[in-house]
Structures are given as structure tokens and as C-alpha cells.
């Protein structure tokens, strides 16, 4: 496996972490509050973007970037990756019969959420690989990340 694929996998795992935090928190809160599908999905997506950007923002701030540059870097690095991941995982959740109506104590709730994130990861890796190969996406901040 070449280094670009390794970088894409690493970038996607990074993205998955932020997306998963936001997605799970959003779905748990929306389910707890009894929200319907659309507001649940909107909350999950908003939180996924927030936490996805926050992880990159924090990472590049630790690497020495100023606030403005860190915001720009996070937006450049993660927007497409998070968007692809969120489209895929939320489409999966909406398409799984009963997933959006499942309660927090239901195995279906947790199984469908985990499966949605796993499928989104598999779909997003090649997208990140393509972007990194063109010097875009996570390639923008790859050299700043000490953990890669």
C-alpha cells in the first residue's frame, strides 16, 4: 500500500472520530428528545461537522497555527470528507427500516449507527485518497499533524 493510501486511511479515521462523536451525540440527543427524522439528521450532521472541524482545528493550533489560519486549514482539510461521510451514514440510517424510530435501548439503534459509520468510512477513504493525490483535503494539514 502506498503512502497516499495510508494517509487517506489516517485522514478518514481522523474524520470518522469527529463525525462519530457528533453523529452519535446528535442521534442520542434527538432520540432522547423524541425528535422526528429531519431534525434528528440535521442535528447529527451539524454536530458531526462541528466535532470534525474541532479535531483538526485543535491539532493545527497545537502545531502553531493562529486561530484564523487554523479555521481555514480545518475547513480546507475536512469539508469534503465530512460531507461525504455524513451523506453516506445518514442515508444509510434513513434507509434502514426502523432505524430512525429506534430507541436508545434498542439494538437496532446502536447496530445501524455503527454500520452507517463503518460504511461511510469505506466510501470516504477513496474520496480522501483522490483529494490527497491532488494536494487537497487532508494533504493541506498532513504535515502539521504530529500523530500521522
C-alpha positions as CSV (number, residue, x, y, z in Angstrom):
1,X,0.0,0.0,0.0
2,X,1.5,3.4,-1.0
3,X,1.8,6.3,1.5
4,X,-1.1,8.1,-0.2
5,X,-3.5,5.3,0.7
6,X,-2.1,5.2,4.3
7,X,-2.5,9.0,4.6
8,X,-6.1,8.7,3.2
9,X,-6.9,6.0,5.8
10,X,-5.4,8.0,8.6
11,X,-7.3,11.2,7.4
12,X,-10.5,9.2,7.2
13,X,-10.1,7.7,10.7
14,X,-9.5,11.2,12.0
15,X,-12.6,12.4,10.2
16,X,-14.5,9.4,11.4
17,X,-13.6,10.2,15.0
18,X,-15.1,13.7,14.8
19,X,-18.1,12.6,12.7
20,X,-18.8,9.7,15.1
21,X,-18.7,11.9,18.2
22,X,-21.1,14.4,16.5
23,X,-23.3,11.8,14.8
24,X,-23.7,9.7,18.0
25,X,-24.3,12.7,20.2
26,X,-26.8,14.2,17.8
27,X,-28.7,10.9,17.3
28,X,-28.7,10.2,21.1
29,X,-30.0,13.6,21.9
30,X,-32.6,13.7,19.1
31,X,-33.8,10.3,20.1
32,X,-33.9,11.2,23.8
33,X,-35.9,14.3,22.9
34,X,-38.3,12.4,20.7
35,X,-37.4,14.3,17.5
36,X,-38.6,13.2,14.1
37,X,-36.2,12.2,11.3
38,X,-35.4,15.5,9.7
39,X,-34.4,17.5,12.8
40,X,-32.5,14.4,14.1
41,X,-30.5,14.2,10.9
42,X,-29.8,18.0,10.8
43,X,-28.6,17.9,14.4
44,X,-26.4,14.9,13.8
45,X,-24.8,16.5,10.7
46,X,-24.3,19.8,12.4
47,X,-22.6,18.2,15.4
48,X,-20.5,15.9,13.1
49,X,-19.2,19.0,11.2
50,X,-18.5,20.8,14.5
51,X,-16.6,18.0,16.1
52,X,-14.8,17.0,12.8
53,X,-13.6,20.6,12.4
54,X,-12.8,20.9,16.1
55,X,-10.4,18.0,16.0
56,X,-8.4,19.4,13.1
57,X,-8.6,22.9,14.4
58,X,-7.2,21.7,17.8
59,X,-4.5,19.7,16.1
60,X,-3.2,22.5,13.9
61,X,-3.4,25.0,16.7
62,X,-1.1,22.7,18.7
63,X,1.2,22.7,15.7
64,X,1.4,26.5,16.0
65,X,-1.2,27.9,13.6
66,X,-3.1,31.1,14.5
67,X,-6.8,30.9,15.0
68,X,-7.7,32.3,11.6
69,X,-5.2,30.0,9.8
70,X,-6.4,27.0,11.9
71,X,-10.0,27.6,10.9
72,X,-9.1,27.9,7.2
73,X,-7.0,24.7,7.5
74,X,-9.8,22.8,9.2
75,X,-12.3,23.9,6.5
76,X,-9.9,23.0,3.7
77,X,-8.9,19.7,5.2
78,X,-12.3,18.3,6.3
79,X,-15.2,19.8,4.5
80,X,-15.5,17.3,1.6
81,X,-14.5,14.3,3.8
82,X,-17.2,15.2,6.5
83,X,-19.8,15.9,3.8
84,X,-19.3,12.6,2.1
85,X,-19.3,10.7,5.4
86,X,-22.4,12.4,6.6
87,X,-24.3,11.9,3.3
88,X,-23.5,8.2,3.4
89,X,-24.1,7.5,7.0
90,X,-27.3,9.4,7.3
91,X,-28.7,8.0,4.0
92,X,-28.0,4.5,5.4
93,X,-29.8,5.3,8.7
94,X,-32.8,6.7,6.9
95,X,-32.9,3.7,4.6
96,X,-32.7,1.0,7.3
97,X,-36.3,0.2,8.3
98,X,-37.0,1.4,11.8
99,X,-33.5,2.8,12.5
100,X,-34.7,6.4,12.8
101,X,-37.6,5.3,15.1
102,X,-35.4,3.0,17.3
103,X,-35.0,3.9,20.9
104,X,-31.7,4.2,22.8
105,X,-32.2,0.9,24.5
106,X,-32.7,-0.8,21.1
107,X,-30.0,-2.9,19.5
108,X,-31.2,-1.6,16.1
109,X,-30.4,2.0,17.1
110,X,-26.8,1.1,18.0
111,X,-26.2,-1.5,15.3
112,X,-27.5,0.8,12.5
113,X,-25.4,3.7,13.8
114,X,-22.2,1.6,13.9
115,X,-22.9,0.1,10.5
116,X,-23.6,3.5,9.0
117,X,-20.3,4.9,10.3
118,X,-18.4,1.8,9.0
119,X,-19.9,2.1,5.5
120,X,-19.3,5.8,5.5
121,X,-15.6,5.2,6.3
122,X,-15.2,2.7,3.5
123,X,-16.8,5.1,1.0
124,X,-14.8,8.1,2.2
125,X,-11.3,6.6,2.1
126,X,-11.1,6.6,-1.7
127,X,-12.5,10.2,-1.8
128,X,-9.8,11.3,0.6
129,X,-7.2,9.4,-1.4
130,X,-8.2,11.2,-4.6
131,X,-8.1,14.6,-2.9
132,X,-4.7,13.9,-1.2
133,X,-3.3,12.8,-4.5
134,X,-4.2,16.3,-5.8
135,X,-2.8,18.2,-2.8
136,X,-6.2,19.0,-1.5
137,X,-8.3,17.9,1.6
138,X,-6.2,16.4,4.4
139,X,-3.0,16.9,2.4
140,X,-3.3,20.6,3.4
141,X,-2.7,19.8,7.1
142,X,-1.0,16.4,6.9
143,X,2.5,17.7,7.5
144,X,1.3,19.7,10.6
145,X,-0.2,16.6,12.3
146,X,2.3,15.1,14.7
147,X,0.2,11.9,15.1
148,X,0.3,10.9,11.4
